Amino acid sequence: MSRYSAYVACLGLTVLSGVLALAHPGWWWGAAAFGALSLLGSLDLLQRKSTLRRNFPLLAHFRYGLETIGPEIRQYFIQADTDKVPFSREQRALVYQRAKHVNDVRPFGTLRNVYGGDYEWINHSLAPAEVRDHDFRIVIGAERRQPYSASVFNISAMSFGALSAAAIRALNGGAKRGGFYHDTGEGSISPYHREAGGDLVWEVASGYFGCRNDDGTFDPGRFAAQACDPQVKMIEVKLSQGAKPGHGGVLPAAKLSPEIAATRGVPMGRDCVSPARHSAFATPVELLQFVARLRELSGDKPTGFKLAIGHPWEWFGIAKAMLETGILPDFIVVDGAEGGTGAAPAEFVDHVGVPMREGLMLVHNTLVGLNLRERIKLGAAGKVVSGFDIARTLALGADWCNAARGYMFALGCIQSLSCHTNRCPTGIATQDPARWKHLDVPDKATRVFEFHDNTLRALRDLLCAAGLTHPDQLGPEHILRRVSPTEVRSLAALYRYMAPGELLDDRQLRHAVFREFWDEARGDAFMPPAHVLRLRASKSN
């Protein structure tokens, strides 16, 4: 009967309080409180949806309450400073400190186990370099009429709709001050992207938001009208994103505000659908033709695509299509499976897509093997928040890095993991004006700028310590990783790198994934190789 003890006690206290209230009116408050709890317990017993509530009237609600605040308890009292779930307290604190432009140095020594597995570091030089400027840049689309000089650290794709109006304004304001770009995300260019005038990369995804016909297909006229705006510096076709590749999205009609509908070019009162695949192309060759068409319509601005690597033969098909057609993207952004999202199915977040490092290596190696690497710039995104994160990613083969959640932390995100609820406590990932109107845009724009600026200063100091003067000098030989208590390997030794032109001659390929899939990949279709189809067929025999 202990399961019912709280309920029975409330019933008894209700009666007792009622009796005492006859002589002492102050007890009516007790009678009302215990009566309300008794009523709740009675409802628990009578309802049939929850067995737990029927078996533990009243007591079950204590469990629900503790479960509700469980993430906060773990974050503030249980997790270690270095536990990455998904970002550690140490990582978040670093962003907060740099965004606020306060002291970010550490006392007493590292908290990391330098003899533990996967510990990484950059080797220093006995002849450090001296570099005054930390505004490191790379030119994207040098052959275009409107090339773009991009920072090596930019704001990754986050749509208006996923983020609030105030958050978009603050991000773009910070990008304007710092001279780095702000990726619009697939939700198109909102009025809030335009207010501060910061550089934009327009992401065009399968929904063709901002450049679509009424039936959801691509509209070249609407695209050209926006893409020719001088604020738009580059065009990015989104093939997939790391957190949920191969999965479309739906913004329910109930959550579609007039502002979001106008920005995306969709009607009110209907679900806003992002299909899982594009309708403008169906093969690797058609993808490149679409890229070339967008480049022409935009006035010859740098145009490329973003993808999370999945089936390697599909990426190889795109690479072969480049050889067959001569059409090259100006850039490719590789998004890792560790990337963030406002909402995605658990299976996709945890078990779909290639992590950023392996995906970046595959794309980099392919372009090197085809002698195309110098003509196509590579960006990468996936949990990049520090100068060392940038250095390691560039050493693996990227030319620049993007970050989304890092800049959200700069805005004040506390990692409450409530992005999908519309109840973001900091007014960032919500469309509730009662919440986002309290986000101070000028202050947060300054923090975005300071986070970018101080992170690049940290990157410069790392480069100088390594004897380098620019991030483009970083290579896999500079980053070391402990693979066991007694073994250390450089990234150059851990990963197999393709020799220039290796895919163009008849030599035996050393890289296993290329040996397995390169020869049978096709530029005219995203089809699996014949031997993969045979394996599939064997299951039904």
PyMOL commands that set and color helices and strands:
alter all, ss='L'
color gray80, all
select helices_A, chain A and resi 2-23+25-46+51-55+59-68+70-78+89-100+165-178+191-194+220-227+253-255+258-264+284-297+312-325+346-351+356-369+373-375+387-396+405-411+419-421+433-436+441-465+471-473+476-478+491-494+502-504+512-517+530-538
alter helices_A, ss='H'
color red, helices_A
select strands_A, chain A and resi 120-122+137-140+148-151+153-155+182-183+200-204+232-238+249-251+272-274+303-307+331-335+377-381+400-403+479-484+487-490
alter strands_A, ss='S'
color yellow, strands_A
deselect
rebuild
show_as cartoon
